Amino acid sequence: MRRTLTATGRQDRLRIGPWRGDPAVALVSPVPGTTPSPMAVARAVIEVTGQGYDSILTPALSWVEQEVFLEHGFHVHERLHLLGHDLRGRPDPRVDGVQLRRAHRTDVRAVLVLDGLAFDSFWRFDRAGLDDARRATPRARFTVAEIDDRIVGYHVTGMAGRLGYLQRLAVHPEFHGRGIGTALVGDALDWCARRHGTSVLVNTQETNIGALRLYHRLGFVDEPTGLAVLGLDLTAASP
């Protein structure tokens, strides 16, 4: 079960729970928009160790957010590209034969199956991961793409203030090249623009060349600094 750890009640809140349902790996996440103190990170490591986890991972963090974790022995597990879109020149979300609609609770099972096909085991979502993506920001949009009533793609996009976040984009591998990703990105950007957003951020793995090409083609540009997932091996820690 996920927990919230609070050290000062201000910027020290950290969420603790299993990474993608793995009972050996803990996910320690700063609350969006906050930077935890060294004390909070130290307490989180103690808490996670006491719960019997073997290692810790963080979500994708900016270089500013990484600093306090690196000071506590975390290392870079994987680097990610960070890209931004200024909401001008948005792609058309309309694609012949593809229907976009708001996702329903009954769609979650099909979405998770699709997500498992679209991502490798490290990155794929379980139900908790999908729920976290939808709740990471004050406002969120969860959209599915259908062809002949079959879910073939989806996105989760959030907004905090006037900044949008394309949290997740997935297309069924059998339907690549049919404009589904473009339509979903267009829907995400249009939603943010209607809510008076100024820009949208997205991250992707450095090895995901296909996604990187898609985002560049649709008007995203590389941000000056990237992101990184950090890790800490608790089994190697000194007693």
Backbone torsions as a table, in degrees:
resi	resn	phi	psi	omega
1	MET	NA	140.1	-179.3
2	ARG	-73.7	145.2	-179.7
3	ARG	-129.0	157.8	172.6
4	THR	-114.5	125.8	-179.4
5	LEU	-104.7	125.3	-178.5
6	THR	-123.8	125.8	-180.0
7	ALA	-98.8	-46.1	-176.2
8	THR	-121.7	-11.3	-177.0
9	GLY	85.0	-0.1	179.9
10	ARG	-109.3	-97.2	-175.2
11	GLN	-104.6	26.8	-174.0
12	ASP	-112.0	18.1	-176.8
13	ARG	-80.7	130.1	177.4
14	LEU	-132.3	137.0	175.8
15	ARG	-96.0	137.8	-178.6
16	ILE	-124.3	132.1	176.4
17	GLY	-170.8	174.7	-179.4
18	PRO	-71.0	143.1	176.0
19	TRP	-76.9	115.4	177.0
20	ARG	49.1	35.1	178.0
21	GLY	79.4	3.5	-179.8
22	ASP	-78.7	116.6	-176.2
23	PRO	-70.4	-11.0	-179.4
24	ALA	-94.2	-15.1	-174.0
25	VAL	-120.6	124.8	179.0
26	ALA	-95.5	143.6	171.1
27	LEU	-103.8	121.3	177.6
28	VAL	-114.2	113.0	-170.2
29	SER	-121.1	126.5	168.6
30	PRO	-65.9	145.4	173.3
31	VAL	-65.9	133.2	-177.8
32	PRO	-50.2	133.8	178.5
33	GLY	87.3	2.2	179.5
34	THR	-122.3	157.4	175.3
35	THR	-123.5	116.2	-176.8
36	PRO	-70.4	155.6	177.4
37	SER	-83.7	163.4	174.4
38	PRO	-55.2	-37.1	179.4
39	MET	-62.7	-41.1	-179.2
40	ALA	-65.8	-41.0	179.2
41	VAL	-65.9	-42.6	178.5
42	ALA	-60.3	-43.1	179.0
43	ARG	-66.2	-36.1	178.7
44	ALA	-64.9	-41.8	178.7
45	VAL	-62.0	-42.8	177.9
46	ILE	-62.5	-43.8	-179.7
47	GLU	-61.9	-46.7	-178.4
48	VAL	-65.4	-42.2	177.8
49	THR	-60.1	-41.9	179.6
50	GLY	-65.6	-25.9	178.5
51	GLN	-82.7	-3.4	174.3
52	GLY	89.7	13.1	176.6
53	TYR	-72.1	152.6	177.8
54	ASP	-90.8	-26.0	-177.5
55	SER	-156.1	169.0	179.9
56	ILE	-128.2	141.7	168.5
57	LEU	-125.3	151.7	172.4
58	THR	-105.7	164.1	166.1
59	PRO	-71.0	180.0	177.4
60	ALA	-64.6	124.0	-175.8
61	LEU	-119.0	146.6	171.9
62	SER	-73.1	168.1	-178.1
63	TRP	-63.5	-31.1	177.8
64	VAL	-68.1	-42.9	-179.4
65	GLU	-69.0	-27.9	-176.2
66	GLN	-69.7	-29.8	-167.3
67	GLU	-54.6	-47.7	-175.7
68	VAL	-67.2	-32.7	178.1
69	PHE	-72.4	-41.1	178.7
70	LEU	-61.5	-34.6	178.4
71	GLU	-65.3	-20.7	-179.9
72	HIS	-102.8	22.1	172.4
73	GLY	92.1	1.8	176.3
74	PHE	-68.2	154.0	177.2
75	HIS	-125.7	165.3	177.9
76	VAL	-76.2	118.4	178.4
77	HIS	-87.6	-43.0	177.9
78	GLU	-158.6	136.5	178.0
79	ARG	-93.9	149.3	-177.2
80	LEU	-130.3	149.2	169.9
81	HIS	-77.9	141.6	172.2
82	LEU	-117.2	127.1	-177.8
83	LEU	-127.8	153.4	179.4
84	GLY	-130.1	152.7	177.5
85	HIS	-129.4	133.5	-176.7
86	ASP	-89.0	8.9	176.0
87	LEU	70.3	12.8	170.7
88	ARG	-101.1	147.3	-179.9
89	GLY	64.1	44.5	-177.5
90	ARG	-71.8	143.1	178.2
91	PRO	-69.6	152.3	-179.8
92	ASP	-73.6	123.8	178.7
93	PRO	-77.6	-2.9	-178.3
94	ARG	-92.0	122.6	177.9
95	VAL	-133.0	130.4	-179.0
96	ASP	-54.9	130.5	176.5
97	GLY	83.6	-4.7	-178.8
98	VAL	-113.2	125.6	178.0
99	GLN	-107.7	128.5	174.4
100	LEU	-103.4	136.4	177.1
101	ARG	-150.9	161.7	176.4
102	ARG	-65.4	134.7	-179.7
103	ALA	-72.1	148.9	176.5
104	HIS	-112.0	166.0	178.8
105	ARG	-58.5	-34.6	-179.4
106	THR	-71.0	-9.6	179.3
107	ASP	-87.2	-12.0	-170.0
108	VAL	-60.1	-43.2	-179.0
109	ARG	-59.0	-47.8	-180.0
110	ALA	-64.9	-37.5	179.0
111	VAL	-63.4	-42.0	-179.3
112	LEU	-69.0	-34.9	175.0
113	VAL	-63.6	-45.6	178.0
114	LEU	-60.6	-44.6	-178.8
115	ASP	-60.6	-38.3	178.9
116	GLY	-66.0	-27.4	176.5
117	LEU	-80.8	-28.0	-174.8
118	ALA	-85.3	-23.4	-175.4
119	PHE	-126.8	155.4	176.0
120	ASP	-74.6	173.6	-170.3
121	SER	-61.5	-32.3	-178.2
122	PHE	-66.6	-38.4	-171.9
123	TRP	-98.8	-15.1	-173.8
124	ARG	-67.7	151.6	-177.7
125	PHE	-86.1	143.9	157.0
126	ASP	-101.4	-174.4	-177.0
127	ARG	-61.3	-40.3	-179.7
128	ALA	-65.3	-39.2	179.0
129	GLY	-63.9	-41.8	177.4
130	LEU	-64.3	-44.0	178.8
131	ASP	-61.8	-40.6	178.8
132	ASP	-61.4	-43.1	179.4
133	ALA	-60.9	-38.3	-178.1
134	ARG	-74.6	-24.6	-176.2
135	ARG	-103.8	2.3	-174.0
136	ALA	-69.6	-21.1	-178.3
137	THR	-128.7	160.3	-178.1
138	PRO	-60.8	-33.3	178.1
139	ARG	-126.4	143.9	-177.9
140	ALA	-149.1	152.6	176.2
141	ARG	-125.0	130.9	-179.4
142	PHE	-123.0	107.5	-173.1
143	THR	-121.8	140.2	173.9
144	VAL	-114.3	152.4	173.7
145	ALA	-109.1	134.5	-178.7
146	GLU	-124.1	145.4	167.5
147	ILE	-127.7	119.6	-178.0
148	ASP	52.0	46.1	177.0
149	ASP	66.5	14.5	176.4
150	ARG	-107.2	129.1	178.4
151	ILE	-72.9	120.5	-175.7
152	VAL	-121.0	0.7	178.6
153	GLY	-175.4	165.2	176.4
154	TYR	-161.4	162.4	169.8
155	HIS	-140.6	152.3	169.2
156	VAL	-122.6	122.4	-178.6
157	THR	-129.9	137.6	-179.6
158	GLY	-125.5	166.7	175.0
159	MET	-136.1	137.0	172.2
160	ALA	-129.5	113.0	-171.1
161	GLY	65.5	-127.5	-179.7
162	ARG	-105.8	12.7	-180.0
163	LEU	-105.9	128.9	179.4
164	GLY	-99.9	154.7	179.7
165	TYR	-134.2	116.2	172.4
166	LEU	-80.8	93.6	-171.3
167	GLN	-72.7	-35.1	-175.7
168	ARG	-156.1	136.5	174.8
169	LEU	-140.2	125.0	-179.5
170	ALA	-143.3	139.3	176.2
171	VAL	-128.6	137.4	178.5
172	HIS	-58.4	132.1	-177.3
173	PRO	-56.2	-28.9	179.9
174	GLU	-71.4	-13.1	-174.2
175	PHE	-117.8	18.0	174.9
176	HIS	-63.6	149.2	176.2
177	GLY	83.1	9.6	-178.7
178	ARG	-110.7	13.3	175.7
179	GLY	83.0	8.1	-176.3
180	ILE	-69.4	-44.5	178.1
181	GLY	-60.5	-41.8	178.1
182	THR	-61.2	-44.1	179.9
183	ALA	-63.0	-42.3	-178.9
184	LEU	-67.0	-41.4	177.0
185	VAL	-63.4	-42.3	177.5
186	GLY	-59.4	-41.1	177.9
187	ASP	-63.6	-43.0	-180.0
188	ALA	-63.0	-46.1	-178.6
189	LEU	-67.6	-39.9	178.2
190	ASP	-61.7	-41.1	179.6
191	TRP	-61.8	-43.9	178.6
192	CYS	-65.7	-39.8	180.0
193	ALA	-64.3	-39.4	179.1
194	ARG	-64.7	-23.3	178.9
195	ARG	-99.4	21.7	173.1
196	HIS	64.2	32.7	174.1
197	GLY	-69.7	155.5	178.4
198	THR	-104.8	-26.3	178.1
199	SER	-163.1	164.3	179.9
200	VAL	-131.0	135.5	178.5
201	LEU	-109.0	148.8	174.2
202	VAL	-145.9	149.1	174.0
203	ASN	-124.2	154.8	177.8
204	THR	-151.1	154.9	-179.5
205	GLN	-61.2	147.0	177.1
206	GLU	-61.7	-26.9	-178.6
207	THR	-86.8	-7.6	-177.2
208	ASN	-88.5	76.3	-174.8
209	ILE	-64.7	-37.4	-179.9
210	GLY	-60.8	-45.3	179.1
211	ALA	-65.8	-40.5	-179.9
212	LEU	-61.5	-43.1	177.9
213	ARG	-62.9	-41.0	178.7
214	LEU	-60.5	-49.1	-176.9
215	TYR	-64.7	-40.9	177.3
216	HIS	-62.3	-42.6	-179.0
217	ARG	-64.2	-29.4	-176.8
218	LEU	-92.8	8.9	171.8
219	GLY	103.3	3.0	174.9
220	PHE	-76.5	147.1	177.1
221	VAL	-125.7	151.8	-178.9
222	ASP	-68.5	133.8	173.8
223	GLU	-78.8	155.5	-176.2
224	PRO	-58.9	-34.0	179.5
225	THR	-122.4	145.1	178.8
226	GLY	-93.0	-163.8	179.5
227	LEU	-122.4	169.0	175.1
228	ALA	-151.4	142.7	167.6
229	VAL	-88.8	128.4	-178.9
230	LEU	-104.4	153.3	179.7
231	GLY	-136.6	158.2	176.4
232	LEU	-142.8	122.6	178.6
233	ASP	-88.4	111.0	-177.6
234	LEU	-78.6	-23.7	-180.0
235	THR	-71.6	-21.4	-179.8
236	ALA	-94.4	-2.6	-177.1
237	ALA	-70.6	151.3	178.4
238	SER	-68.6	142.0	179.7
239	PRO	-67.4	NA	NA
